[in-house]
Amino acid sequence: MENLAAFIAGSLIFITYMFFLLRMIYKQHKIQEKSDTRIIHISKEKLKNEKIAS
């Protein structure tokens, strides 16, 4: 019974940790995506036009 309680407590801690870690990574990615001017966003229409022209 003690092993089960320790497993459940450990699992909850791990799941909570992973949730907040992934949430932080997602938020930082969005912030970096907005502020990074080196990234060139190409629209789908422009890509289609280039494929047709070639």
BALOBA-1460 file (C-alpha; in Angstrom, 3 decimals):
// residues 54
<rec num="1" residu="m" x="0.000" y="0.000" z="0.000"/>
<rec num="2" residu="e" x="2.870" y="2.373" z="0.756"/>
<rec num="3" residu="n" x="4.408" y="1.646" z="-2.656"/>
<rec num="4" residu="l" x="1.143" y="2.498" z="-4.396"/>
<rec num="5" residu="a" x="0.828" y="5.782" z="-2.513"/>
<rec num="6" residu="a" x="4.422" y="6.717" z="-3.351"/>
<rec num="7" residu="f" x="3.864" y="5.802" z="-6.998"/>
<rec num="8" residu="i" x="0.712" y="7.920" z="-7.212"/>
<rec num="9" residu="a" x="2.385" y="10.885" z="-5.498"/>
<rec num="10" residu="g" x="5.420" y="10.607" z="-7.764"/>
<rec num="11" residu="s" x="3.255" y="10.308" z="-10.853"/>
<rec num="12" residu="l" x="1.263" y="13.413" z="-9.922"/>
<rec num="13" residu="i" x="4.453" y="15.390" z="-9.332"/>
<rec num="14" residu="f" x="5.901" y="14.209" z="-12.660"/>
<rec num="15" residu="i" x="2.716" y="14.968" z="-14.630"/>
<rec num="16" residu="t" x="2.477" y="18.434" z="-13.065"/>
<rec num="17" residu="y" x="6.139" y="19.109" z="-13.835"/>
<rec num="18" residu="m" x="5.760" y="18.018" z="-17.468"/>
<rec num="19" residu="f" x="2.597" y="20.104" z="-17.915"/>
<rec num="20" residu="f" x="4.257" y="23.308" z="-16.738"/>
<rec num="21" residu="l" x="7.474" y="22.563" z="-18.630"/>
<rec num="22" residu="l" x="5.650" y="22.054" z="-21.926"/>
<rec num="23" residu="r" x="3.475" y="25.117" z="-21.277"/>
<rec num="24" residu="m" x="6.577" y="27.231" z="-20.676"/>
<rec num="25" residu="i" x="8.252" y="25.921" z="-23.849"/>
<rec num="26" residu="y" x="5.102" y="26.674" z="-25.879"/>
<rec num="27" residu="k" x="4.827" y="30.223" z="-24.509"/>
<rec num="28" residu="q" x="8.510" y="30.973" z="-25.091"/>
<rec num="29" residu="h" x="8.265" y="29.622" z="-28.628"/>
<rec num="30" residu="k" x="5.366" y="31.994" z="-29.348"/>
<rec num="31" residu="i" x="7.277" y="34.949" z="-27.867"/>
<rec num="32" residu="q" x="10.384" y="34.096" z="-29.891"/>
<rec num="33" residu="e" x="8.315" y="33.626" z="-33.042"/>
<rec num="34" residu="k" x="6.858" y="37.134" z="-32.672"/>
<rec num="35" residu="s" x="10.169" y="38.846" z="-31.902"/>
<rec num="36" residu="d" x="12.481" y="36.972" z="-34.271"/>
<rec num="37" residu="t" x="12.760" y="38.965" z="-37.480"/>
<rec num="38" residu="r" x="15.140" y="36.492" z="-39.114"/>
<rec num="39" residu="i" x="12.285" y="34.070" z="-39.733"/>
<rec num="40" residu="i" x="10.694" y="34.676" z="-43.115"/>
<rec num="41" residu="h" x="7.053" y="33.719" z="-43.326"/>
<rec num="42" residu="i" x="6.025" y="32.640" z="-46.802"/>
<rec num="43" residu="s" x="2.339" y="32.577" z="-47.573"/>
<rec num="44" residu="k" x="0.759" y="29.506" z="-49.113"/>
<rec num="45" residu="e" x="-0.305" y="31.508" z="-52.172"/>
<rec num="46" residu="k" x="3.274" y="32.601" z="-52.850"/>
<rec num="47" residu="l" x="4.448" y="28.992" z="-52.629"/>
<rec num="48" residu="k" x="1.732" y="27.890" z="-55.065"/>
<rec num="49" residu="n" x="2.707" y="30.636" z="-57.513"/>
<rec num="50" residu="e" x="6.344" y="29.585" z="-57.384"/>
<rec num="51" residu="k" x="5.444" y="25.944" z="-58.008"/>
<rec num="52" residu="i" x="3.300" y="26.892" z="-61.000"/>
<rec num="53" residu="a" x="6.027" y="29.121" z="-62.465"/>
<rec num="54" residu="s" x="8.694" y="26.417" z="-62.262"/>
